[in-house]
């Protein structure tokens, strides 16, 4: 028996081979050996991704799974698995944070400033991933920082005002919010003369999403040029009334002449 054959059994007792056995015996998955091997390899890669070796982490970093900033606009009832999931180590509590706490104590103002600083760091860590931005939800961030979600919203609003950055969350990117503030930023840049590609770079937003906002905005502007009440625009172009109102407000800001007497919205 050759040395290669002698050690073949030991060498082949791998995670991938265990997966192949499981697929064949427990799930009745039939197919070529190559297909099963590829499935097993992909499963092993996911296992490595979701369960990275702990000795690769520094103190204060948290392993957490986010969502790749790619794909179509989210819709109600969509599952997490409908998006590409990415597991990363996130810089949640670093030595510099502990130094700030030791220096300034537990004063509420200092705690809010520290939480805002950590929030920005966590979000930007995901956005700046070399293989593409990885996003977290407001709930994810609340869990990471151990604060109520309402407080995360307050911290995030203040952080965006201070930095002038979009600081994308999953909902922000996929437009799940009822009143997404990034539309204002995108339309303002559009009205200033930037094209879709430039706006995409400026706002760290997907170009196809930028294009959709601009097209919807232009559709509303086109309807405002017609002698029809704003209340009827939603049905005519199949757009949610809240979105129509948001675009009408933006149009009134940049093109007040479009709001004719027939198109002036009724007081809310």
C-alpha positions as CSV (number, residue, x, y, z in Angstrom):
1,X,0.0,0.0,0.0
2,X,1.4,3.4,-1.0
3,X,1.8,6.2,1.5
4,X,-0.9,8.1,-0.4
5,X,-3.4,5.3,0.0
6,X,-2.4,4.7,3.6
7,X,-3.4,8.2,4.7
8,X,-6.3,8.6,2.3
9,X,-9.0,7.7,4.8
10,X,-7.7,10.2,7.4
11,X,-7.2,12.9,4.8
12,X,-10.8,12.5,3.5
13,X,-12.5,12.7,6.8
14,X,-13.3,16.3,6.2
15,X,-16.2,18.7,6.9
16,X,-16.9,18.7,3.1
17,X,-17.1,14.9,3.0
18,X,-19.4,14.9,6.1
19,X,-21.7,17.3,4.2
20,X,-21.7,15.1,1.1
21,X,-22.7,12.1,3.2
22,X,-25.5,14.0,4.9
23,X,-26.9,15.2,1.6
24,X,-26.9,11.7,0.2
25,X,-28.1,9.7,3.2
26,X,-30.4,12.1,5.1
27,X,-31.8,14.3,2.3
28,X,-31.7,12.0,-0.6
29,X,-29.8,14.5,-2.8
30,X,-28.7,12.7,-5.9
31,X,-26.4,14.0,-8.5
32,X,-22.9,13.9,-9.8
33,X,-20.0,13.7,-7.3
34,X,-18.8,17.0,-8.6
35,X,-22.1,18.8,-7.9
36,X,-22.2,17.4,-4.4
37,X,-18.6,18.4,-3.8
38,X,-19.4,21.9,-5.0
39,X,-22.4,22.1,-2.6
40,X,-20.3,20.9,0.3
41,X,-17.5,23.4,-0.5
42,X,-20.0,26.3,-0.6
43,X,-21.5,25.2,2.7
44,X,-18.1,25.0,4.3
45,X,-17.3,28.5,3.1
46,X,-20.5,29.8,4.6
47,X,-19.6,28.0,7.9
48,X,-16.2,29.7,7.9
49,X,-17.8,33.0,7.1
50,X,-20.5,32.8,9.8
51,X,-18.2,31.3,12.5
52,X,-14.7,32.9,12.1
53,X,-12.0,31.7,14.4
54,X,-12.2,33.7,17.7
55,X,-8.4,34.2,17.8
56,X,-8.7,36.5,14.8
57,X,-10.7,39.0,16.9
58,X,-9.5,41.8,19.1
59,X,-11.1,42.6,22.4
60,X,-14.3,44.6,22.0
61,X,-15.0,43.4,18.5
62,X,-18.4,41.7,17.9
63,X,-19.1,39.0,15.3
64,X,-22.4,40.0,13.7
65,X,-24.2,39.3,10.4
66,X,-25.2,42.2,8.1
67,X,-26.6,42.5,4.6
68,X,-24.7,43.3,1.4
69,X,-25.8,46.6,-0.2
70,X,-26.9,45.0,-3.4
71,X,-30.1,43.8,-5.1
72,X,-33.5,45.3,-5.6
73,X,-35.6,47.5,-3.4
74,X,-37.0,45.6,-0.3
75,X,-40.6,44.7,-0.1
76,X,-42.9,43.8,2.9
77,X,-42.5,40.2,4.0
78,X,-39.1,39.8,2.5
79,X,-36.9,37.3,4.4
80,X,-33.4,38.0,5.5
81,X,-32.2,35.2,3.4
82,X,-33.5,37.0,0.3
83,X,-30.4,39.2,0.6
84,X,-26.8,38.4,0.6
85,X,-25.7,37.9,4.2
86,X,-22.2,38.9,5.3
87,X,-20.7,38.1,8.7
88,X,-18.0,40.5,9.9
89,X,-16.2,41.4,13.1
90,X,-17.5,44.9,14.1
91,X,-15.6,47.5,16.2
92,X,-18.2,47.8,19.0
93,X,-16.2,48.7,22.1
94,X,-12.6,49.7,21.7
95,X,-9.8,50.8,24.1
96,X,-10.4,54.4,23.1
97,X,-14.1,54.1,24.2
98,X,-13.0,52.8,27.6
99,X,-10.5,55.6,28.0
100,X,-13.2,58.2,27.3
101,X,-15.5,56.6,29.9
102,X,-12.7,56.5,32.5
103,X,-11.9,60.2,31.7
104,X,-15.4,61.6,31.6
105,X,-17.5,59.2,33.7
106,X,-21.1,58.4,33.2
107,X,-22.5,61.9,32.5
108,X,-25.4,61.7,30.1
109,X,-24.0,64.2,27.6
110,X,-20.7,62.3,27.5
111,X,-22.5,59.0,27.1
112,X,-24.6,60.3,24.2
113,X,-21.5,61.6,22.5
114,X,-19.6,58.4,23.0
115,X,-22.6,56.3,21.7
116,X,-22.8,58.6,18.6
117,X,-19.1,58.2,18.0
118,X,-19.4,54.4,18.2
119,X,-22.5,54.4,16.0
120,X,-20.6,56.2,13.3
121,X,-17.6,53.9,13.5
122,X,-19.7,50.8,13.3
123,X,-21.7,51.9,10.3
124,X,-18.7,53.2,8.4
125,X,-16.8,50.0,9.1
126,X,-19.6,48.1,7.2
127,X,-19.9,50.7,4.4
128,X,-16.1,50.6,3.8
129,X,-15.7,46.9,3.3
130,X,-13.5,46.2,0.2
131,X,-15.9,43.7,-1.3
132,X,-18.9,46.1,-1.1
133,X,-20.8,47.8,1.7
134,X,-22.4,45.7,4.4
135,X,-25.4,47.2,6.2
136,X,-27.1,46.9,9.6
137,X,-30.6,47.6,10.6
138,X,-31.6,50.1,13.4
139,X,-32.5,47.0,15.5
140,X,-29.0,45.6,14.9
141,X,-27.4,48.8,16.0
142,X,-29.6,49.0,19.1
143,X,-28.5,45.5,20.1
144,X,-24.9,46.3,19.5
145,X,-25.0,49.4,21.6
146,X,-27.5,48.1,24.1
147,X,-29.8,51.1,23.8
148,X,-33.5,51.4,22.8
149,X,-34.1,51.6,19.0
150,X,-35.7,55.1,19.5
151,X,-32.4,56.3,20.9
152,X,-30.5,54.9,18.0
153,X,-32.8,56.9,15.7
154,X,-32.0,60.1,17.7
155,X,-28.2,59.4,17.7
156,X,-28.2,58.6,14.0
157,X,-30.1,61.8,13.0
158,X,-27.6,63.8,15.0
159,X,-24.7,61.9,13.5
160,X,-25.9,62.6,10.0
161,X,-26.3,66.3,10.8
162,X,-22.8,66.6,12.3
163,X,-20.9,64.6,9.6
164,X,-23.0,65.5,6.5
165,X,-22.8,61.8,5.6
166,X,-25.7,59.5,4.7
167,X,-24.5,56.8,7.2
168,X,-26.5,54.1,5.5
169,X,-28.5,51.5,7.4
170,X,-30.3,48.6,5.7
171,X,-33.6,50.4,5.7
172,X,-32.0,53.6,4.4
173,X,-30.4,51.8,1.5
174,X,-33.3,49.6,0.6
175,X,-35.9,52.4,1.1
176,X,-38.0,50.6,3.7
177,X,-38.7,53.8,5.7
178,X,-42.0,55.6,5.2
179,X,-40.3,58.9,4.9
180,X,-36.7,58.3,3.7
181,X,-34.7,61.5,4.2
182,X,-32.1,60.5,1.6
183,X,-34.6,61.5,-1.1
184,X,-34.1,65.1,-0.2
185,X,-30.4,64.8,-0.4
186,X,-30.5,63.1,-3.8
187,X,-33.0,65.5,-5.3
188,X,-31.1,68.5,-4.0
189,X,-28.0,67.2,-5.7
190,X,-29.9,66.4,-8.8
191,X,-31.4,69.9,-9.0
192,X,-27.9,71.4,-8.4
193,X,-26.8,69.8,-11.7
194,X,-25.1,66.5,-10.7
195,X,-25.7,63.4,-12.8
196,X,-26.7,60.0,-11.4
197,X,-23.2,58.7,-11.2
198,X,-21.9,61.7,-9.3
199,X,-24.9,61.6,-6.9
200,X,-24.3,57.9,-6.3
201,X,-20.7,58.6,-5.4
202,X,-21.6,61.7,-3.2
203,X,-24.3,59.9,-1.2
204,X,-22.8,56.3,-1.2
205,X,-26.1,55.2,-2.7
206,X,-26.7,52.6,-5.5
207,X,-26.9,54.3,-8.9
208,X,-30.0,52.4,-9.9
209,X,-31.8,53.6,-6.7
210,X,-30.6,57.2,-7.4
211,X,-32.1,56.9,-10.9
212,X,-35.4,55.6,-9.6
213,X,-35.8,58.6,-7.2
214,X,-35.0,61.0,-10.0
215,X,-37.5,59.3,-12.3
216,X,-40.2,59.4,-9.7
217,X,-39.5,63.0,-8.9
218,X,-39.7,63.9,-12.6
219,X,-43.0,62.0,-12.9
220,X,-44.5,64.1,-10.1
221,X,-43.1,67.3,-11.6
222,X,-44.7,66.4,-15.0
223,X,-48.1,65.9,-13.2
224,X,-47.8,69.2,-11.5
225,X,-47.6,70.9,-14.9
226,X,-51.1,69.7,-15.5
227,X,-54.2,71.4,-14.1
228,X,-55.1,68.6,-11.7
229,X,-55.3,68.4,-7.9
230,X,-52.4,66.9,-6.1
231,X,-54.7,64.5,-4.4
232,X,-55.3,62.8,-7.7
233,X,-51.7,62.3,-8.7
234,X,-51.2,59.3,-6.5
235,X,-53.8,57.2,-8.4
236,X,-52.8,58.5,-11.8
237,X,-49.2,57.4,-11.5
238,X,-49.6,54.5,-9.0
239,X,-47.5,56.0,-6.3
240,X,-48.1,56.1,-2.5
241,X,-49.7,59.4,-1.4
242,X,-46.9,60.0,1.2
243,X,-44.3,59.7,-1.6
244,X,-46.2,62.0,-3.8
245,X,-46.4,64.6,-1.0
246,X,-42.6,64.2,-0.4
247,X,-41.9,64.9,-4.1
248,X,-44.4,67.8,-4.2
249,X,-42.6,69.4,-1.3
250,X,-39.3,69.0,-3.1
251,X,-40.7,70.4,-6.3
252,X,-42.2,73.4,-4.4
253,X,-38.7,74.0,-3.0
254,X,-36.9,74.0,-6.4
255,X,-39.8,75.0,-8.7
256,X,-42.4,77.0,-6.9
257,X,-43.9,78.0,-10.2
258,X,-45.2,74.4,-10.7
259,X,-47.7,74.7,-7.9
260,X,-50.5,76.2,-9.8
261,X,-53.8,77.0,-8.0
262,X,-55.2,73.7,-9.3
263,X,-52.2,71.7,-7.9
264,X,-51.9,73.3,-4.5
265,X,-52.3,70.5,-2.0
266,X,-55.0,70.6,0.6
267,X,-53.9,71.4,4.1
268,X,-53.0,68.3,6.1
